């Protein structure tokens, strides 16, 4: 960044972030998939309990503030106020540092009490090992939000890849050492999360170097817009960040209490020993990881949407805002629907291939994935509709909706898990409940403003039809061949053919890419020919 960074188009930025996340997930899978085989299912359960606590702290630190930082930076950039951009970043960085120091220290000092509260005292060592990651993540979130607000996604994407590579090298190395030393499940889980802290630290160093190399130096005599005081900047930041953080943290708190409740019910009414309860909870946690994976791919669309829509609103480009929102909806459907249908159709071979499950454990994982697979579509729209409302400045609506969805989730955990015929499947049904309820409430909130609301159903039916066609073909191929190694490539190819045959990608989508008009001509896409006319 000399005078400003290289601004990227909406889908270009989302694509760059998606590439970073996909590579991060692939590398993380190379790291996580051998863990069950190396350290055992019980240690994976301890790892999952510790990670749920860590996720809560990360939500508190990194959910609302980066979004608020991105929105304020986007507004200042649209107005050309470079000094205000620097003021926003420096105030945000101070807040992130404070949160990181408090959160990391708290996790380190009170890990034993937290582990006991979670009904898994063996997770203590893993929680201690995650404490440095809390500080580093808080720090690098400030830099990511700063660049994302300027619609420059490359530093965030590269930092995600750096983080994953370091996590892979350090984490697997530590696990192999722990296995050779014959350490117990608790210590093995702690060694598994060592790579998380190391990866976060290296990612933080990379982003600091990028900022140092590209920072803007504004001469005193250069013309610029007004600069708010630090106090006023902090107020504006917190006014956006606090409701988003409370909403995201609220859901994570409900999940955390849900984890506690699930383990308690499995050991109480269901009558499992601690090791058995932790083991089956580990199977559920890995199924939830697969359920959330499409949402992590959709998340870059939400990040780009916040910055892009904020800019369109600032410059009063209502047509551009609506086209961007509708494109994000279509892309979310195109990504989430085949993933959800595919997980349901291939619910048995996926966990067998990825985690090496067999016998009764495989049957449990299969049932969980059949429940959670289709719900992953809803979870993706939860991610996107939260971002859509936040981009429009309606930050309180997702907060209220999250409280409702989280309360229903916790209630169903209490009611369904103790039922012997359901047990861990009750937890999956509770997960489905909030995945449906929160995006449904979000969509209703957006639809209240009919004049500016994007046209939802018009964006969704073609991806839905293509996904169902793909699912039917994949089910047949799997039945005939009996191997997922043939079914998955066939599913991807069939889906691609159906998407283009049904013209589910529009010219407007292409125009949000670099050289989009050329791409649209090559694909022979006419003006809005798939989308039923302009508003």
Secondary structure, 3 states (H helix, E strand, C coil): CCCCCCCCCHHHHHHHHHHHHHHHHHHHHHHHHHHHHHHHHHHHHHHHHHHHHHHHHHHHHHCHHHHHHHHHHHHHHHCCCHHHHHHHHHHHHHHHHHHHHHHHHHHHHCHHHHHHHCCCHHHHHHHHHHHHHHHHHHHHHHHHHHHHHCCCCHHHHHHHHHHHHHHHHHHHHHHHHHHHCCCCHHHHHHHHHHHHHHHHHHHHHHHHHHHHHHCCCCCCCCCCCCCCCHHHHHHHHHHHHHHHHHHHHHHHHHHHHHHHHHHHHHHCCCCCCHHHHHHHHHHHHHHHHHHHHHHHHHHHHHHHHHHHHHHHHHCCCHHHHHHHHHHHHHHHHHHHHHHHHHHHHCHHHHHHHHHCCCHHHHHHHHHHHHHHHHHHHHHHHHHHHHHHHHHCCCHHHHHHHHHHHHHHHHHHHHHHCCCCCCCHHHHHHHHHHHHHHHHHHHHHHHHCCCCCCCCHHHHHHHHHHHHHHHHHHHHHHHHHHCCHHHHHHHHHHHHHHHHHHCCCCCHHHHHCCCCHHHHHHHCCCCCCCCCCCCC
